[in-house]
Amino acid sequence: MIERIYNFSAGPAILPEQVLQKAQSELLSFEGTGMSIMEVSHRSSYFEKVLEGAENGLREILNVPGNYKVLFLQGGATLQFSMVPMNFLGDGRSADYVVTGAWGEKAVKEAGRYGTANTIYSSAESGFRSIPSRDELSFSSDAEYVHYTSNETIDGVEFRYDLEAGGMPVVCDASSNILSKPIDVEKYALIYAGAQKNIGPSGVTVVIIRDDLLERAATDLPPLLDYRKIAENRSMLNTPNTWGIYLIGLVCEWLKSQGGLEVMAEKNETKAKLLYDAIDTSDGFYTSHAEREARSLMNVTFRLPTEELEKEFCLEATSLGMDGLKGHRSVGGIRASIYNAFPKEGVERLIEFMKDFAERNG
Ligand code: PMP
């Protein structure tokens, strides 16, 4: 029997076992073709069906209205940091950026290359531990859009509400919490997410864009950076990541079989609560990085009394079959990423280990 471990990695991250098994069962011959999906032409009717399945799967699960396009791109979420301003900014135009972590900071920096990027909120000075309340934000009247990061993967802070900006287009980097709970897509003009956390493997980025924003996109860009051209060609301007799109379709089927996003949200709440409770009841041995109201349900970040203990914690956890717990190099500490596919039993196992570790080292 193959032993699977508890993989707490932030991304690429754990995928549902059923998805991997299904992909394995079809690997040598996809639907009787005698070829794997990776070997089938992207212009074939087989792949056409796969693409449609992935798109419709996302539409159904996220309840995407008809006036939005669902696109599959490459270049990761990082390319979206550039593509968004390339398409919607330019000389004399500006956008608002809400910065609650390391990724938002990268996004605003990149936007500044194509226009004026106003940081209208930043929690950098206090170490990216908080999320603004609705009334803490006020938007520039002439901004083309407002950009925010719904979950900051490195810092472990998450918005618990869909940001609204009084009619200004809202652009959201949802890389690390998309599909973890229902969202109201209608409140957004553009949502993007690298797939490698909750949607599928790395190498494919999902973009959900509203038609009226698409119409305002720049027209002088290289085709692969031009949302309109990509949409017109149904993400097939060139060879797409066929394997990634296939897996996205399988993840959507899995999500449906689990009962959809409401069920996911409940499970994610339960898992995160167990872990935060363990931190809060450790008599200060473990300390949460994020302020209570800002705590991410996807990436639980915490510290131990010393860096030496953090190192030892990770080493021991790995030897017990729990990997990927080392915090991002920029913030240190521990980060437990507990996306949709991460089982509750794994969280319970970690908590058991945390208690034992604290007893031995507290
Ligand atoms: N935004 C967020 C919130 C992320 O978590 C990441 C990756 N961890 C990125 C952007 C960058 O994504 P990619 O590596 O796909 O370019």
Boltz pocket constraint, residues with backbone or C-beta under 6 A from the ligand:
constraints:
  - pocket:
      binder: B
      contacts: [[A, 10], [A, 11], [A, 75], [A, 76], [A, 77], [A, 78], [A, 79], [A, 103], [A, 149], [A, 151], [A, 152], [A, 153], [A, 154], [A, 173], [A, 174], [A, 175], [A, 176], [A, 194], [A, 195]]
      max_distance: 6.0
